[in-house]
Amino acid sequence: MTGLPQGRYRSFGSLLWIAFSRGQVRPQLYWAPVILMGGPALAENLCASSEQRQIIQDFLAENFGMMPVRAARELHMPEAIVASAYSPDQASSTTGDAFIDVWTAMGSLEKVTVLIIKDQDVFEIPSKIGPGEFSDTNSFYNLSHDYPFSGHLRPDLYSSIYALKIPYGEGRVGRAIFFYKPDGEPAFGTLVSGRGPSPSDQQIAKFDEIMAMIQELPSACPG
């Protein structure tokens, strides 16, 4: 806990709390939340080690066509680490610094399915990716309200972005783009194709262009 006040620490949910005493005659113990400031720079190493890579690849070989979102739960690993172990022909990545480049390129896609996972609940929002702009007063990236998926994003807190192209078999291919937080879990993802009807040739071509663009950007896991 370098740089934090002296005391007893516990974590509850996503907050870190410190215990301190108050009063001189009969001191009492109080718990107070500590706000940890920082963004992606504080993230742990979210690139698979050689040992983790082997474990993940062995698992994927036995579970063909599995997206990181499912594999991570089975392996009990942060999803970004799992995504980093996919083969280069199935995944390309970049850092969260490239959010604007990737988001702007995604605006050329037809309707996608926005995937948001909260605990055990999964939300799917069919929508086109709309434009946005940064707020003048805070760190939010405010999305247009012209489409079903709208709101306020915090791209400064995204540590990595992955484009994934996973064959399912029988001609089906899963295509997705995920935005990961510093803890390795997804902020959200967008599905371009899955096990349902195949997208148009134009949609596939646009996704391939985005994936190729991400491959040219600095990788989230260089080397």
JOKADA-V370527 format. One record per residue. RES is the residue in three letters. SS is DSSP state (a for helix, b for strand, c for the rest). D_FIRST is the distance of its C-alpha to the first C-alpha in Angstrom with 1 decimal. Layout:
# JOKADA-V370527
RES,SS,D_FIRST + RES,SS,D_FIRST
This chain:
# JOKADA-V370527
MET,c,0.0 + THR,c,3.8 + GLY,c,6.3 + LEU,c,5.7 + PRO,c,8.3 + GLN,c,8.7 + GLY,c,9.9 + ARG,b,10.3 + TYR,b,8.9 + ARG,b,11.4 + SER,b,12.5 + PHE,b,16.1 + GLY,c,17.8 + SER,c,16.1 + LEU,b,14.1 + LEU,b,10.8 + TRP,b,12.0 + ILE,b,11.0 + ALA,b,13.7 + PHE,b,15.3 + SER,b,18.8 + ARG,b,21.8 + GLY,c,25.1 + GLN,c,26.4 + VAL,c,29.3 + ARG,c,28.0 + PRO,c,24.2 + GLN,b,23.2 + LEU,b,19.9 + TYR,b,18.9 + TRP,b,16.5 + ALA,b,15.7 + PRO,b,14.4 + VAL,b,11.6 + ILE,c,13.0 + LEU,c,11.1 + MET,c,13.6 + GLY,c,14.8 + GLY,c,17.3 + PRO,a,18.3 + ALA,a,16.5 + LEU,a,13.2 + ALA,c,15.1 + GLU,c,14.8 + ASN,c,18.0 + LEU,c,20.6 + CYS,c,23.5 + ALA,c,25.0 + SER,c,25.0 + SER,a,28.5 + GLU,a,28.1 + GLN,a,26.9 + ARG,a,29.7 + GLN,a,32.3 + ILE,a,31.2 + ILE,a,31.3 + GLN,a,34.6 + ASP,a,36.2 + PHE,a,35.3 + LEU,a,36.8 + ALA,a,39.9 + GLU,a,40.5 + ASN,c,39.7 + PHE,c,41.5 + GLY,c,40.9 + MET,c,37.6 + MET,c,35.3 + PRO,a,31.5 + VAL,a,31.0 + ARG,a,32.9 + ALA,a,31.9 + ALA,a,28.2 + ARG,a,28.9 + GLU,a,31.0 + LEU,a,28.6 + HIS,c,25.4 + MET,c,23.7 + PRO,c,22.4 + GLU,a,25.6 + ALA,a,24.8 + ILE,a,24.4 + VAL,a,27.7 + ALA,a,29.4 + SER,a,28.4 + ALA,c,30.4 + TYR,c,33.7 + SER,c,36.5 + PRO,c,37.1 + ASP,c,40.2 + GLN,c,38.4 + ALA,b,35.3 + SER,b,34.5 + SER,b,31.2 + THR,b,29.7 + THR,b,26.6 + GLY,a,26.0 + ASP,a,27.4 + ALA,a,30.8 + PHE,a,30.8 + ILE,a,33.8 + ASP,a,35.8 + VAL,a,35.4 + TRP,a,35.9 + THR,a,39.0 + ALA,a,40.4 + MET,a,39.9 + GLY,c,42.2 + SER,c,45.1 + LEU,c,44.7 + GLU,c,46.9 + LYS,c,45.5 + VAL,b,42.4 + THR,b,40.5 + VAL,b,37.1 + LEU,b,34.9 + ILE,b,32.0 + ILE,b,30.3 + LYS,b,28.6 + ASP,c,27.7 + GLN,c,31.0 + ASP,b,33.1 + VAL,b,34.5 + PHE,b,36.0 + GLU,b,38.6 + ILE,b,40.0 + PRO,b,43.0 + SER,b,42.8 + LYS,c,43.4 + ILE,c,40.5 + GLY,c,41.2 + PRO,c,40.3 + GLY,b,37.6 + GLU,b,36.3 + PHE,b,33.2 + SER,c,33.1 + ASP,c,33.8 + THR,c,31.5 + ASN,c,28.4 + SER,c,26.7 + PHE,c,29.0 + TYR,b,31.6 + ASN,b,34.5 + LEU,b,36.8 + SER,c,40.6 + HIS,c,42.0 + ASP,c,45.0 + TYR,c,43.7 + PRO,c,42.3 + PHE,c,38.8 + SER,c,37.7 + GLY,c,34.7 + HIS,b,31.7 + LEU,b,29.3 + ARG,c,26.0 + PRO,a,26.6 + ASP,a,23.8 + LEU,a,21.4 + TYR,b,23.4 + SER,b,22.1 + SER,b,25.4 + ILE,b,29.0 + TYR,b,31.2 + ALA,b,35.0 + LEU,b,36.3 + LYS,b,39.9 + ILE,b,40.3 + PRO,b,43.9 + TYR,b,44.7 + GLY,b,48.1 + GLU,c,51.6 + GLY,c,51.1 + ARG,b,48.1 + VAL,b,45.0 + GLY,b,41.7 + ARG,b,40.5 + ALA,b,37.3 + ILE,b,34.6 + PHE,b,31.0 + PHE,b,28.2 + TYR,b,24.7 + LYS,b,21.4 + PRO,c,18.1 + ASP,c,17.5 + GLY,c,20.9 + GLU,c,23.0 + PRO,b,26.0 + ALA,b,26.3 + PHE,b,30.0 + GLY,b,32.7 + THR,b,36.3 + LEU,b,39.0 + VAL,b,42.1 + SER,b,43.9 + GLY,c,43.5 + ARG,c,45.8 + GLY,c,48.1 + PRO,c,50.8 + SER,c,50.2 + PRO,c,49.5 + SER,c,52.1 + ASP,a,52.5 + GLN,a,51.4 + GLN,a,48.1 + ILE,a,47.5 + ALA,a,48.4 + LYS,a,46.0 + PHE,a,43.1 + ASP,a,44.0 + GLU,a,44.0 + ILE,a,40.5 + MET,a,39.2 + ALA,a,40.9 + MET,a,39.5 + ILE,a,35.9 + GLN,a,36.7 + GLU,a,37.6 + LEU,c,34.3 + PRO,c,31.1 + SER,c,29.9 + ALA,c,26.5 + CYS,c,26.7 + PRO,c,28.8 + GLY,c,30.6
